[in-house]
Amino acid sequence: MGFAPFATMPVTRRAPYVCLAAWPGGHDNPHWTRYDPDIVHFLDTDLTALQLTTPKYRSLTKASKAASEQLLTELGDDARYYRRVAFRLQGSVAESLRDVLTT
């Protein structure tokens, strides 16, 4: 996941510095069962220390999604666009990044 101090980044991904964040573990979240076996992401993070029940996990997940959607509605944005995207930049930078992204 990417974070950056760019106005083009969704409000939920803005940070004072440009950075990448990743979960380097495996499918360690016992409550997240609808995962792709070939993809590991933040929903796979080990949460056993929190001692969450499945209903509590689902409740917190629902609340988190609702809060994110609320933050993004102010900008007419939609959280579903960011599930597979690290950075969102202006279209004007696409040409200058073309060589970087194709090598």
Contacts in CASP RR format, 6 or more apart in sequence:
PFRMAT RR
TARGET T0000
AUTHOR 0000-0000-0000
METHOD contacts of the structure
MODEL  1
MGFAPFATMPVTRRAPYVCLAAWPGGHDNPHWTRYDPDIVHFLDTDLTAL
QLTTPKYRSLTKASKAASEQLLTELGDDARYYRRVAFRLQGSVAESLRDV
LTT
1 13 0 8 1.000
1 20 0 8 1.000
1 21 0 8 1.000
1 22 0 8 1.000
1 41 0 8 1.000
1 42 0 8 1.000
1 86 0 8 1.000
2 13 0 8 1.000
2 18 0 8 1.000
2 19 0 8 1.000
2 20 0 8 1.000
2 21 0 8 1.000
2 86 0 8 1.000
2 87 0 8 1.000
3 9 0 8 1.000
3 13 0 8 1.000
3 14 0 8 1.000
3 15 0 8 1.000
3 17 0 8 1.000
3 18 0 8 1.000
3 19 0 8 1.000
3 20 0 8 1.000
3 21 0 8 1.000
4 13 0 8 1.000
4 14 0 8 1.000
4 15 0 8 1.000
4 17 0 8 1.000
4 18 0 8 1.000
4 19 0 8 1.000
4 87 0 8 1.000
5 14 0 8 1.000
5 15 0 8 1.000
5 16 0 8 1.000
5 17 0 8 1.000
5 18 0 8 1.000
6 14 0 8 1.000
6 87 0 8 1.000
6 88 0 8 1.000
6 89 0 8 1.000
8 88 0 8 1.000
8 89 0 8 1.000
8 90 0 8 1.000
9 87 0 8 1.000
9 88 0 8 1.000
10 72 0 8 1.000
10 75 0 8 1.000
10 77 0 8 1.000
10 79 0 8 1.000
10 81 0 8 1.000
10 82 0 8 1.000
10 88 0 8 1.000
11 71 0 8 1.000
11 72 0 8 1.000
11 74 0 8 1.000
11 75 0 8 1.000
11 77 0 8 1.000
12 68 0 8 1.000
12 71 0 8 1.000
12 72 0 8 1.000
12 79 0 8 1.000
12 82 0 8 1.000
13 82 0 8 1.000
13 88 0 8 1.000
20 86 0 8 1.000
21 42 0 8 1.000
23 40 0 8 1.000
23 41 0 8 1.000
23 42 0 8 1.000
23 44 0 8 1.000
23 45 0 8 1.000
25 40 0 8 1.000
25 44 0 8 1.000
25 45 0 8 1.000
25 46 0 8 1.000
26 40 0 8 1.000
26 44 0 8 1.000
27 35 0 8 1.000
27 37 0 8 1.000
27 40 0 8 1.000
27 44 0 8 1.000
28 44 0 8 1.000
28 45 0 8 1.000
28 46 0 8 1.000
28 48 0 8 1.000
29 43 0 8 1.000
29 44 0 8 1.000
29 45 0 8 1.000
29 46 0 8 1.000
29 47 0 8 1.000
30 47 0 8 1.000
30 48 0 8 1.000
31 47 0 8 1.000
31 52 0 8 1.000
31 54 0 8 1.000
31 57 0 8 1.000
31 58 0 8 1.000
32 43 0 8 1.000
32 44 0 8 1.000
35 43 0 8 1.000
35 44 0 8 1.000
47 57 0 8 1.000
52 60 0 8 1.000
65 79 0 8 1.000
68 79 0 8 1.000
69 78 0 8 1.000
69 79 0 8 1.000
72 78 0 8 1.000
72 79 0 8 1.000
81 88 0 8 1.000
82 88 0 8 1.000
89 97 0 8 1.000
END
